[in-house]
Amino acid sequence: MLFRLKFSALFIFVLTLFSVPSFSQEAHYSILIMANTAGEEVITIGADGARRYTYEYNDRGRGPKTTTAIRLDENGVPVFEETKGVDYLKAPVNETYSYSSGTASWSNSAEKGSQKLSANPFYISMNGPGDELALLARAILKAPGSHLATLPTGDATIQEARSITVNCGPDQKSAALYFIRGLGADPIPVWLDDRQNYFGQLSSWQSSILKGCEAAVPLLLAMQDEFDTARQLKIAHDLTRKPAGPVAITNVSVFDSVAKRSIPNSTVIIEGDRIKQVGSAKTVKVPKGTEIVDGRGKTLIPGLWDMHVHTGPGQGLYYIAGGVTSVRDLGNDNDTLQAIKARVDSGDEIGPRVLMRALIDGRGPYTGPTKNLVDTEDEARAIIDKYAALHYDGIKIYSSIKPELVPKIVEMAHARGLRVSGHVPAFMNAEQFVRDGVDEIQHVNFLFLNFFDDVKDTRTPARFTTVADRAASLDLNSKRVRDFIQLLKERNIVSDPTINVFENMFTARPGQVSPDMAAVADRLPPLTRRGLLSGGLPVPEGKDQTYRDSVKALERMVKLLYDNGITIVAGTDSAAGFGLHRELELYVDAGIPPAEVLSLATIGAARVMKRDSELGSIEPGKLADMVLINGDPTLHIGDIRRTARVFKGGNIYDPAQLYTAVGIKPSK
C-alpha cells in the first residue's frame, strides 16, 4: 500500500510500491521501526519473470503479513497482481488486479472496479509490498514524458534528486533518490539502485532497505530530509506573511477561553507577535497605518493545542492550516524532532510551537517505536537526565516498561522537574499506575482496561479489541468505576482520551470513508481519499453494533471525567490538523458544551503545559497565536474547520493558500 512506510503519523496518509532486480532470483529487505528490526520483505523472481513477495512486520503486535504475486508487461507495468494475508490491523486481505484485452479490473475489501482502456495504467494497490513503489518509479521513468496514468484515478510523475554510493557491509552500492508526485498531498520518496531497482523507502519512523545496508539509513535519510527541507523552505517563504506594522481584527466575536464565552463586536490589535489591545469595537481606537482584517461574521479564538502528536517533516503546514498553533510531541526520534523544531522556530518551515516529551519502553517482542529502551533503574536515570538536559517537558512510559520500574521512573523524573504520562504498562492496571505517581494517562481505552481484570498483557492488540468488544457493557455508575474516578480527581490526573483513534478503529468499515475524516474527505487528493476506505479493526460476526456502541461508551467515560472535574486535554495521535477537529466534535457529541471544549483545547492545554502566562487566551501582552474562524464554533463546533486566517509568531497565514499548496481543497 503506497505510503505504508510514511506512517505517519498522518496524518496518516499511508501507501507503498517496486521493479526488476539486478539480483538473479531473490532479494531480502529489512523493515525497521525506529532503527529496530521489525520485519522483512522477500522478493523472488521466477524463470518466467513472475514476481512473488512475502511481506511482514511486527509493530507492537500489529502489522501486515501478506504474500503477493505480480506479472509485468513489456513496459514494467503490472498486468496481474494478487495479494493475500492480513493488513496492519489484522483484517483479511484479498486484493486482485488484472489487465487483459483492453480491460482493467480490480477488487479489494473496499472496492471493485473495471474500466475499458486503450493502455494499461499503473494500478495503485491498497495492500501491496514495499517494492511496488520502485516498480511504479521505473515505469514512470520509462513512460513518455515520465508521466503515467494510475488507477483507480489520477496520474504520476517523477523527479530524480541525487545519487550516492554507500557501504553495505563489505560491499559498496549506488543509490538514487526519486520523488513521485501525484499519489497524495506530498511527494513520495523512494530509493533505487543504479539499475533502477528497489533499494529502500525511508522515514525517521519506519524504513525498508536492502538487507545488509541498514547502517546507511541515517545518511540516506539525512539526504532525503535535505530535499524535503528545501521544499518546506520555499513553501514557508512563499506563504508566510509578516505584516509591516500593527494589525487590527475588527468587528469580530472574540472567544474568551477563560470565561468560556464569546464577546461580539470586538477589536483586537496585534503588534509584532504580541496582543496589544482587546476591547469593544466602539471604544478601541485603531492607529493610523494599521492593517485591517474585517472580522464580521467570524469568531477569533486562541490558537488550538494538539496534545498528542508524533510530528514529521512537512506536517506543520497541516497544523497551522487547521488552526493548531501548539503541539505536544509524545514520542519521536530526537534528532528529527529537534531539527523540525529548529526550522519552525527560525521560520524556515511552517509549523506550530513544539513541546517535547520522551517516549521510553522496555525491550521485548512488543517494544514501541523508540530508541529509548529501559529495563533497569540505571537506564531510566540516564534517559531522564538526557531529556531533562534537552528541555523536554516529561517522560512518556510505554507498554513494555516493567511495572516495578514505574514508581522509580516517576520519582527520578519528578526530581528533574519532568511530568510522567503514558500507556499503562502490561501486567498492571490504571489504578496501580496512578497510585505509583504518574501525572497523566494517554488514551481512554486504558481507563476501561482498568476494569477488565482478565486482560493482563496490554502490549498486544487486545488493548483495542477487548475494549471494542466490552466497553459498552461496563457500568459507569458502578462503585468501582466511581471510586476510580474519585482517585483520578484526588491525584489531579490529566486524561488525553484520543477518542478519534478508537472511533476509526471500531467503526470504520471497508469501502466506506473512515468517520474521523468523513467531513473533509472530498477536499483531499483522490488517492489519499481512497486510503480512507480501508476500514478499521476486523469485526467478528455479529459484533458490528457492539463495536459502534463501544465508541459511545468511550464518549460517556469522557463526559464522566468532565462532570467530575478531571482535567481533559485534546490530543489526536492521528492526522495532522484534521484529527483535532474530529476529537473536539466527539467531545461535544459526548455532551460537553462547545465553549467548554474550546476552552480545554486552548487555555486548558496551556495551563497543563505551564504556558498559560503567554498562550491559551486572547489578552493584552500575550503571544498573538489566534485563529479567525468563518462561523461560530461555540455554537457549531464543526465550524472549527473553517479557518480564515491563522496568526502565529508575528506571522499571518491564509489557510486556503496552505491547503492549495499541498493539493487539498480549502474549507468553505
N, C-alpha and C positions, 0 to 999 in steps of 0.2 A: 504494500500500500504506500503510495507516494507520501513523503514527509514523515514516515514512521519514525525515523531516527532524529527528526527535528522536534520530537515530543515536547514538546513544548507544548510545555507548557503550553500553550496555545491553545494561550490560545491554543489551544490545542488544535491546530490545523495540520493533521498528520497524513502523509503519503510515503511511497518508496519504489525503485526500479533498476535494468542491466545489459550483456554483449558476448561476441565470440572470443573466447580466451586464447591467450598465447600459449597456455599450457595444453598438454595433449588430451588428457581425459578428466582430470579432477582438480578442483581448487578449493581451498578452505579459507574462510573469513572469520575473524574473531569479532564478536559483538561485545562491546564494552559499555558499562554504565558507570560513570564517574571513575574511569580508569580501571574498574574491576571487571574481570571477565565474567560475562553473564550468559553467553551462548555462542552459537556457531551457525554459519551458513555454509553449506557444502554444495558445490556445483559439479555435476557430472555430465560430460559430453559423450553421446553415443557415436558409433561409427557413421550413422546417418545424419549426424549434426543435431539430432534432437537433444534438448537440454532437460536435465532433471535436477531438482533442488530439494534439499531439506533445510528448513529454516526454523530455529528455535532459540528462545532466550527466556531466562527466569528473572523477572523484576518483582521481587517480594511475593512470589507465588503467582503472580500474573505473568502474562507473556504468551505470544503465539507459538504454536507448533504446527507447521504446515509442510506439505510436500507439493511441489509444482512441476508440471511438465509443460514445455514450450517448444514449438516448432516455428522457424522463421522463414520468410520469403527471401528472394534474392536481394531485397533492399534492407534486410535485417529487421523487418517488422514482423511481429508475431501474426501467424495465420491460425494458430491453435494455442490455447492456454487453458490449463486446468489446475486448480488449487484446491486441496482438501486438508482438513485438520480443524484446528480451533484458533480463534483470534486472541487478541490481548486479554480480553475478559473471559476467555474460555467458551465463547459461543461457537457453535459449529460453523465451519466454513465449507462451502461447496460452490466454487466460482468457476465458470467456463466462458471461453470466448472462441469464436471461430470466424474465419473469413473464407468464403467459397463461392465461386460463380457470381461475384459481384455483390454478395450479401454478407454483411457483418452481423453477427448475433452474439449476445452476451446475456449472462444470467448470474445473479448472486443473491444473497439473502435480502438485499434492499431493492433490487430492480431486475427487470427483464426487458430486453430491447432487441430490435432488429432494424437495420437500415440497408437500403439498396444504394451502393456507392460505386463510383467508377474506379476508385483506387482504394487500397487498403490503408486506413488511418491507423494510428497507434492507440490501441485500447489501454486506457489507464485503469489497471486493476485495483481493487479495493484491498486485496489480501496477498499480493504477490511478494516474491522475495526481494531482497535489497538490490540484487543485480539488475533488476528491471530498469532502474534509473539510468544505469550505464547503457543498457540496450537502447533506451529512448535517446540518450545523448548521441550515441553513434548513428542512430537512424536519422536524427535531425541533421547532423553534420553531413550525412550522405545525401540528404534531400535537396532539391533545387532551392537555392537561396537560403539554405539552412533554416527552413520553415516547414513544419509538419503538422497536419491536421490530427487532432486527437478525438477519441471517443470516451464517453458519450457526447461530449461537446468541446469546442474550443480548438486552439492550436498552440504550438510551442515553438520557441526559438531558443538559440543557444549563443553563449559568448564565452570565449576562452579567456582566462585571466592570466595564468602564468604556469611555468613548469619548474620542476626542481628534481634533483637526484637525492635520494635518501638511502640511509643504511637500513637494511633488513637482515639482521644477523650478520653473517659474513659476506652477504651479497649487497650490491647496490642496485636500486631500481629507480626508474624515472616515473614521475607522477605529474599530471597536469590537472589544474583546477578549471572547471567549467561551471557556469551558472545557467540554469534552464529557466526561462521565463514563460509565463502563460498558464502555469499549473495552479497558481494561487496568488495571494496578495503579495508575497515576496519572492524574489528569485531563489531557486533551489540549488545549492552547491553539490557537485559530485566530482570525485577524483577519478581520472582514467590513467592507465599506464601508457607507455609510448606506442602501443598498438591499439589504443583507444578501447582497451578492456577495463573492466571494473577494477578499481583499486580501493575505493572506500567512500564512505559518506560520514561526515564528522560534525559533531556539536560538542559543547562543553558538558552536556548532559549524557548523551548517548552516541556511540560511534560504531561503525562497522569498517574493518580494514583487513587487507590481505594478511593472512596469518604469517607471523614472523616479522611483521612491520609495525607492531604495536608501539614500539618505542618512538616511532616517527610521528605519532598522533599530536603531541604538543606543538611540534614545529609546523606541521601542516595546518593545524587549527589556528595557529598564530598568523600564518599567511592568509588563510581564509578570512580571518577576522579583519585583516588589513583592508581587504576589498569591501567588506561589509561596512567597516568604519568609514571608508571614503564615501560610500553611498549615503550613509547616515549624515555625514558632514554636509554633503550637498543639500540633502533634504532640510537639515537644520538651517543652513544658510539661506535657502530659498523661502522657507515657510515660517521662520521666526521673525516677528516684527517687534522692534524695540521703539516705542514712541519717543518723539523728540522732546516732549515735555509732559506736563501733567495730563491725566486722562480723567474725565468725569463720566460716570454711568448715570444717566438722568432718568427721572420719572419711572423708576424701576421698583418692583416689590422686593425688598431685602429680607432674606430669611435670617432671623435671629436664632442661631443654633443653641444658645444658652436658654433663652426664654421659650424656645420651640414654637415660634410663631412668625408670621410674615408681616412686615411693615410696608404698606403700599406707599406709592408716590414719594419715593426716597431718591436721594442723590448720594453717590459715593465718589469721592475724589482720591485718585492714586497719584503719588509722586514717587518715581523710581520703582522700587519693589515693595513700598510700604503704603498702607492705607492712611491717607491724610485726614479725611473728614467723612463722617457719615451723618446724615440727617434728613429732615424733610426737604423735598424738592422746592418748597415755598420759601424756606429760610436759608438754605445753603447757597452761598454766592460762588458761582463758578468763575475763577480768574480768567482774564483775557488770555487768549492764546492756548487755552486748554482744549485738547481733543475731546469731542463729544461723542459718546456712544449712547444712542437712544434706546432706553430700556422699556419703552411702552409695551405692555402685553407680555413682559418677560419677568423672570424671577432670578435674582442674584443670590447664589448660595456659596458658602465657603467651599474650597476645593475638597473633593471627596478623598477618603483614605481607603485603600485596599490593604487589609491587614494580614493577608495570606497569599503571597505570590512567590514564584520561582522565576524571576525575570531572565530574559535572554536578550542578546543584541537585537536592536531594532524594535523591541516590543514597547519601548517607552512612548512611541508615537500613538499607539492604540490607547494607552492610558490617558495621555493628555487629551486626545480627541474625545474621549469619553468623560472628561471632567475629573479624572483621578489625578490629583497633583501630588499625592504622597503614597508610598507603598512601603510595606514591611516585608522584606525577603526572608523567608523562613527555611532556607536551605539551598545552597548553591556552591559552585566552585568559587573559592575565594578570589583567585586571580581574575576570573571572568567578571565577578560581581564588582570588584574594586575598579576594574577598567571601565565598566559601564557607568558606575557612579562618577568616576572622574570625568568622563566625556560629557555626561549630563550636567555636572556642576560647572564645567568650563563653557558650556553652550555648544559643544561640538556634536551633540546628539540631543534630539528632543526627548524629554522624559520627565517623570515625576521625581520628587525628592525620594531618596532610597535610604531606608533604615535597615540594618542588617542583623540577622540572628543566625548563629552557627548550628548546623544540624549534626548531631552525634549519634552513632549507632554501634551496636556490638557486632562482632564477627559471626558469620553463620550463613545458612542457606537462604535466609530472607533478609540479609543486610540491605538497608536502604541506600538511596543514591547519594553517598557521601564518601569522602576520603578520611573523615574524622572517625576512626574506629577506636572504641573504648571498651576494654574488658577488665581493666584494673583501676584502682584509685589513682595510681601514679599517672596512667594515661589520661584519665579525666582531668587531673590537675594541670597537666601540660597543655591540653586543649583549651581549658578555661583561661589559663594565663595568656595563651597565644591570642585568643579572640578578645579578651579584655584589652590587651595592648593595641589591637587593631580597631578599637572603638565600636565593637559590636554591642548591641543592647542586651543580648541574652543568649541562652543556650536552649536549643530545641532537642528534647530527648526523643529517640525513635524506638521502634517496636522491639528490637533485639537487645536493648540495654538490659543488663542483669538487674532484676528488681532490688537486690540488696545494695546496688550502687546508687540508687536514686537519692536516698537521703544524703549521702556523701556528696553527690554532684550538686544538690541543692545548697548544702552548707558552703561548699567551696565557691559556687557561683555567686551566692548572696554576699559572701565576704569580699568579692571583687566588684560588687555593685551591679551584677547581672541578674536579670529575671530568668526564670526557668519555666518552660512550657513544653508541650509536645503531645505525641501519641501516648496512650497508656501502654507501657511495655507488656509483652506477653507474660503470662503467669502472675499477673497482679491485676487488681481492678481499679476503677477510677477513685473509689473511696480511699483505698490504700495510697494511691498516687497523690491525692490531695493531702492526706494526713502526713505524708513524707515531706510536705512543704512547698510543692510547686505553686506557681502563680497563675497558671492558665492551662486550659485543655483545648487542643485543636480537635475539630471535627465532632459533631453532635453524636455520631454513632457510638463513640466511646462512653457517652453518658448512658446509652441504652445497654451496652455490653456489661455495664456495672451490675445489672440485674439478671443476666443470663449466666448463671454460675457454672454451667456445664461447658461453656466456651472458655477454655484456658489459654490456648495458643492463638493469640490475636495477630500474629505476624502474617498469617495466611489470609486468603480472600474470605475466610469465614467471618472476618470483621465486617464484611459487606453483606454477604449472603444471609448470615444469621439475622442481621438487623432488617434486611428486606423481608425476610420470612416471618419475623416475630415482633417487630416494633409495634405494629398495630394492636397486638394483643396485650401489651404491657399496660397495667392500670396505673395511670399517672396520679391517681388520687390515693394510692396505697400508702400506708405508713412508711414503708421502706423508701419509697420514692420521695415522700415529703421530708423524711429525715435527711436524706441525701442532699436535697435542695437546700435545706437549712444549713448543712455543713458547708456547702459551696458559699453560702452567704456569710457565714461566720468567718470563713477563711479568705474572703474577698477574692474568690476565684473569678477569672475572666474566661468567658466562653467565646470561642471562634468557631461557629457552627458549620460553615461551608455547606449549607443545605443544597445549593445548586448542583454540587457534585453528585449528591445522592439522588436528587431528582433525575438527573441524567442517567445514572446507573440503574435506578429502579424502574423508570417509566419510559425511557427511550426504546422504541421498537424498530426493527429493521424495516426500511422503506419509508419511514416517517421522519420528518425533521425533528431532531432532538429538542425537547421542550425548553431547555435552557437557552437555546439560540433561535427559537422559532420566530421571535419578534423582529429579528434582524436578518434572517436567512436570505430574504430576497435582495438584500443590499450587498451580499457577498459575491465574489467571483464564482462562476458556475461550478468549477471543480472543487472549490472549497466548500460550497453549499452541499455538493454531493457527499462530502465526507461526513456531513451531519446526519446521513441516512443509515449509518451502520448499526445503530442500536446500542443498548447498554448490556447489562448482565443477561446471560441466558436465563429465561424464565421457566421454571418447572411447570409441567402441565397442570392447569387448574389454579395457578398461583398469580395470574395476571392482576386481578383485583387486589389480592393481598399485597403485592408489591406496590401498587398505587396507594393503597390505604396506609402503607408504612411511611410514605413521604408526608402524608397528612399528620401522622403521629410525630414525625420529626418536627413539623411546624408547631404542633401542640406543646412539645417539650420546650422549644424556643420561647413560646408565649408564656409557659410556666416560669421559665428563668426570668423573663422580663417582669412578670407580675410580682415576683418575689425579690426584685431589686438586684438580681445578678447582672453584673456588667457584661454586655454583649458587644463584641466588635465584629464588623462586617469584613470577612475575608472570603476569598473565592477559590484559590487553588485551581483556577481554570482559565478560560480565555481572557487575555489581557484587555482590560477596559470593559468589554461586553459582559463579562461574568459578574461584575459588581452590580450592574443594573438589575440583573436577574436575582441576585442574592437579596437585594433590597426589596424587590417585588415580593419575594417569598416571605419576608418578614411581615410585610403588610398583609399578605394573604393569611398569615398566621394570626392576625388580629391586632398587630401593633400599629398604632396610628402613623400615617406617613411622616408627620412632623417629628415624631419621636425617632423614627427610622433615620431620617436625615440628620438628626442630632447625634445619634450614636455613630453615624458614618463620617462625622466631621469633628465636632468638639469632643465627643466621647472618645474617639480614637486618639485624638491629640492629647487628652488627659492621661490615657493609659501609657502613652509613649513619653509623657512629661514634656510635651512640646506645646501645651496649651497657652503658654505665655506669648507665643508668636504665631500660632496656627490654630485653625479649627473654628474661628468665628470672625465675623466682619466687624472689626472695631478699630478705631484710630490707633496707629502705632504698630499694628500687627502686619505681618507679611501679607501682601496682596495676592494670595492664592485664592482665586474665586472662579466661579463658573456662571455664565449667563445662559439661562435656560429659556427656550421658547415654550411658554406654558407655565404651569404651576405644580411642581411635584409635591407640594404639601397637600394638594387635593387629588392629584392623579400621579402616583409615584412613577408610572411609565414615562412621564414627561422627562424623567432624568436622562433619557437617551437623546433628547432633542437639544443638544448643546449648540449654542450660537457663537459664543466666544469663551475662551479659556485664558485666564490671567495667571501667570506664574513666574516668579523671579524677575519681575520688571518687564516681562515679555507678554505679547498678545498673540494668541493662536486662533486661527479660523478653522474649526473642526472640519468644515466642508472641504477645505483645501487639503487638510491632512488625510482625510479618508480617500479623497480622489487620487492622491499621490500613490496610494497602495491598491488602487483598483476597487475600492469599496464605495458604494453609493452613499452620499451624505444623508443624514436624517432629515425628515420633513418637518 
